């Protein structure tokens, strides 16, 4: 079985769209996912499955809507895809302050036209780089003060997105190996 990482968007933020991690693990096991783990309350899953990522995203989204009555976008990556994302981050090096680094996961590869349009925006000193289904972000200040938000990228690229700080990205990689 393949190790996968599931990333849910917009749960347990400000007391809204609450999903307990124990309930989420149980729901995943009922869907046939194996060795399910969660990491922090923001909706990070690690599990084993041989199903394609897109099928898993669809299954998880439908199950969450059925159980909780609200829609939650889900993005699934393989362990290898997440490792590639870490290795491809142009802002990550031995001198990087990981508090400034973030990874926005995209549901699919954006169109060339939408990428080009998005690249016309400049929010210096914050920087971003789009590569395949990832957007690497370097924030000079705090992420919540940046204009490089999920909503910005979803609007410009016309696809779903969710962001994790670099500490979480690294922890998800570590947990996927255990």
C-alpha positions, 0 to 999 in steps of 0.5 A: 500500500502507498503512503498518502497525506491528506490535507483538509482546508478550513476546518477547526478555524475559529471554532467553525467547521469543527471536526474532531481528529478521532472522528476523522480517523474513524471515518477514514478507517470506515472508508478503507484507509489503513494506518490512519494518523492525524496531525494537529487539529487543522486537518492533516491525515497520513494513511495507506491506500492504493486508490488514486489521489483524485478518488481519495479526495472525492471519497473524503469530501463526500464522506465529510459532507455526509457526516458533518453537513458542510463541504471541506476541500481535500487535497491528497499527495503521495509521500514521494510527491511531498518529498519532491515538494520539499526538495523543490522549494526555492526558498528552503536552504540551510540559512532559511528561517522556517517560520517564514516558509509556507507551502500552498497545495493546489488541487491540480496544475493551474493553466499556463494563462492563469499562472502568467496572470498570477505572476504579474502580482508583486507583494514584496517583501513576500515572495512566491513561486508556482511549480506544478501543484505547489506554491512556495511562499516566503513571508517577510512577516506573519503569514496571516498578514500576507496577501498570499492567501488561499483565497488569492491563489484560488481566485487567480488560478481558479483551482482549490488550494490550502496552505501549511507552514513549513514546520507542518510540512516537515512533520507530515513528511516525518510522520509519513515515514513512521 
